[in-house]
Amino acid sequence: MAVIIDGNKIAQDIRNEVRQSALELKERKGIIPGLAVVLVGEDPASQVYVGRKAKACAEVGFLSREYKLPADTSEEKLLSIIRKLNDDKLIHGILVQLPLPKHISTEKIIAAIDPRKDVDGFHPYNVGGLVTGSPLFVPCTPQGIMELIVRTGIELKGKEAVVVGRSNIVGKPIALLLLAQHATVTICHSRTKDLPAVIRRADILIAAVGKEHMIKADMVKDGVIVIDVGVNRLKNGKLAGDVAFDEVAAKASFITPVPGGVGPMTIAMLMKNTLNAATMKV
Ligand code: L34
């Protein structure tokens, strides 16, 4: 039976550390980290995440500003808000919650954010930095996963890591971070031939697909470490991961639950990135 990795607890530890550092930053330099979160439209899940981000800011002593814009906001209007935030001395981090409505180009919006305020790590400047090994900011969810692994004491060097999913937010960046820690990394996706056979090779499995309970016990090997990034809302309102938790936990050595695994870590890492943005000399 696997050890269940407690994301809520580890995220709380990190928020406490960030809170302490923010206090020191205020005392030493008079700087209060400021985060602007922009939400376009009324997607219920996005509203929950953005609400949690504001709450975390309050907890660690940051300034937080929320911009809640209607779904029909024009691209030009959103760009003008970003330009203002780029110049705003009180704001160190800018986050535009994804997904954006279809009439807005996500790529254009991300490119408009000052890379020094890009606490999501999505700007091409930071993506390039991640590929070569020295980004200003690493995307929050993959960074949160690495922190869970580090704080659990799991050794990555030489391990077979399999990432299921190839999104810009999770799949691609987590593969690069695992690679930097000397894992042997395989990225698979919907067109992968014989997916179960590839997944069965994993010492460490990162599931970031967005399909509830897709990964079953017969697809993993004994002792696997499972990080479940799925946040699938079921019809009954409950949240489910990409992994069939009970049966896979019986075979795994470590596993993250959903909720209470990766989700809270995403927000804790956002706090850490915002603190770093405020500390950075630019
Ligand atoms: N720009 N867009 C931008 N940055 C991000 O880092 C995100 N992401 C993803 C969606 N869009 C984004 C988030 O914030 C996903 N995500 C996120 C954040 C928090 C949680 C889940 C996903 C979270 O707190 N999950 C809780 C349960 C919350 C609930 O009940 O709905 C958990 O324990 O997993």
Boltz pocket constraint, residues with backbone or C-beta under 6 A from the ligand:
constraints:
  - pocket:
      binder: B
      contacts: [[A, 45], [A, 48], [A, 49], [A, 52], [A, 95], [A, 96], [A, 97], [A, 98], [A, 99], [A, 120], [A, 140], [A, 141], [A, 231], [A, 239], [A, 257], [A, 258], [A, 259], [A, 260], [A, 261], [A, 262], [A, 263], [A, 264], [A, 266], [A, 267]]
      max_distance: 6.0
